[in-house]
Amino acid sequence: MPPSSTTRRLALLTSASLALLAGCGSSADSADAGSASAKVPVVASTNVYGDIVRSIGADKVDVTSVISDPDQDPHSYEADTQNQLALSKAKVVVENGGGYDDFVDRMLKSGHNDSAQVIDAVRVSGRTAPKGGELNEHVWYDFPTVARVADRISAALAKADPADAAAFRKNATAFKAKLTPLEAKEARIKKEHGGEAVAITEPVPLYMTEASGLVNRTPAAFSEAIEEGDDVSPRVLQESLALFSGRKVKVLVYNEQTSGPQTEKSEAAAKAAGIPVVPVTETLPKGEDYLGWMTANVGALASALAK
């Protein structure tokens, strides 16, 4: 999501709140710190990155995921003092970047934590906005980027905890090996369905659909308006709905976390035309881990295209 979608809703903590946090040297905090002294404190902007950190850090990390509710629209996130406190103590911070979670940098600055190692996934990806377009910041749907982020996490944890560096490298290698079948599945989709058209409600899944050789036919004005939380014009809405009534696309990939009247019309139109709908989310569903979640996403896309 662009910066305005998140930052305009972000309730910045007051200096009084920060002073209160600074003075919270309670016995409970001390006990917690003592019991977790062997673990590296890590803050991830979402549970997607939090899960990846746990895969690599295992029982040597103490991870706080700021956004973890699968029913929460990340657009509407508001900071709280608990997150601020966790960020003030973090040795490693993993954020998406690209304007998706600017609250992390703001809270780090407010918490005066200049020593934390910060991993920005968009910077790691090397992705930039296309000429005349906007950056698609949803890089956790881009498996080569996730592999590079895993290496950065391993290196950061090793710096924070040198004694366990070998274990972190081993876990990162194992994690990356499990990304390989996902990329292979995308390659098979590309071989079987390359060039076929799909529709989306938001850019969330585009790295996955592009790696699968699929072409997005959704009017940019539609997906950009939905992403910004703005109304879609009647003309653009009708243009989008015509993709389904005219059977110009094979699949609709639907972001369940930011649904509304206009996206629901798209879903209804797709179903009425017999076009499969593939639901996706921005954060981990309850009980899922990153690899299982993405395996299900790619599998659902392949199954929908085969219908």
RAURKA-V595944 format. One record per backbone hydrogen bond with DSSP energy under -1.0 kcal/mol. NH is the residue of the N-H (numbers start at 0). CO is the residue of the C=O. E is the energy in kcal/mol with one decimal. If there is no record, write none. Layout:
nh->(NH;NH)
co->(CO;CO)
e->(E;E)
//
This chain:
nh->(4;6;7;8;11;17;18;19;20;21;22;23;24;25;29;30;31;32;33;34;35;38;39;41;42;43;44;46;49;50;51;52;53;54;55;56;57;59;60;61;63;65;66;71;75;76;83;84;85;86;87;90;91;92;93;94;99;103;105;106;107;108;109;110;111;112;116;118;120;121;123;124;125;132;138;140;141;145;146;147;148;149;150;151;152;153;154;155;156;157;158;159;160;163;164;167;168;169;170;171;172;173;174;175;176;177;178;182;183;184;185;186;187;188;189;190;191;192;193;194;195;197;198;200;205;208;209;210;211;212;213;214;216;221;222;223;224;225;226;227;229;236;237;238;239;240;241;242;243;244;245;246;247;249;251;252;253;255;263;264;265;266;267;268;269;270;271;272;273;274;277;279;287;292;293;294;295;296;297;298;299;300;301;302;303;304;305)
co->(1;2;3;5;9;13;14;15;16;17;18;20;22;23;25;26;27;28;29;30;31;35;59;61;91;63;93;66;45;46;47;48;49;50;51;52;53;56;57;39;41;43;44;68;72;73;79;80;81;82;83;40;40;116;42;118;96;100;101;102;103;104;105;106;108;107;90;92;94;95;119;120;121;129;136;137;138;141;142;143;144;145;146;147;148;149;150;151;152;153;154;155;156;160;161;163;164;165;166;167;168;169;170;171;172;173;175;178;179;180;181;182;183;184;185;186;187;188;189;212;192;214;250;252;202;204;205;206;207;209;208;195;197;218;218;219;220;221;222;223;224;232;233;234;235;236;237;239;240;240;241;243;242;196;275;198;277;279;259;260;261;262;263;264;265;266;267;268;270;269;251;253;284;288;289;290;291;292;293;294;295;296;297;298;299;300;301)
e->(-1.2;-3.1;-1.2;-1.1;-1.1;-2.0;-2.3;-2.1;-2.2;-2.7;-1.4;-1.7;-1.7;-1.3;-2.1;-2.4;-2.4;-2.6;-2.3;-2.3;-1.7;-2.0;-2.8;-2.7;-2.1;-2.8;-2.4;-1.9;-2.0;-2.1;-1.5;-2.4;-2.0;-2.1;-1.4;-3.6;-2.3;-2.3;-1.0;-2.7;-2.4;-2.8;-1.8;-1.9;-1.9;-1.3;-1.9;-2.4;-2.0;-2.5;-1.9;-2.7;-1.5;-3.1;-2.6;-2.8;-1.4;-2.0;-1.9;-2.5;-2.4;-2.1;-2.4;-2.2;-1.2;-2.1;-2.8;-3.2;-2.6;-2.4;-2.4;-2.1;-1.4;-2.7;-2.3;-1.5;-1.7;-2.0;-2.1;-1.7;-2.6;-2.3;-1.6;-2.0;-2.7;-2.4;-2.2;-2.4;-2.7;-2.1;-1.9;-2.0;-2.4;-1.6;-1.6;-2.0;-2.4;-2.3;-2.5;-2.3;-2.2;-2.1;-2.5;-2.6;-1.8;-1.1;-1.1;-1.9;-2.2;-2.1;-2.1;-2.1;-2.0;-2.3;-2.5;-2.1;-2.2;-3.3;-1.7;-3.7;-2.3;-2.8;-2.6;-1.1;-2.1;-2.2;-2.9;-1.9;-1.1;-1.9;-2.6;-2.8;-2.9;-1.2;-1.6;-2.5;-1.4;-2.2;-2.2;-2.0;-2.9;-2.7;-2.3;-2.1;-2.2;-2.8;-1.8;-1.3;-1.2;-2.1;-2.1;-1.3;-2.8;-3.0;-2.3;-3.0;-2.3;-2.7;-2.8;-1.4;-1.4;-2.4;-2.5;-2.4;-2.4;-2.4;-2.4;-1.5;-1.3;-3.1;-3.2;-2.8;-1.9;-2.6;-2.7;-2.1;-2.0;-2.1;-2.6;-2.1;-2.5;-2.0;-2.3;-2.5;-2.3;-2.1;-1.4)
//
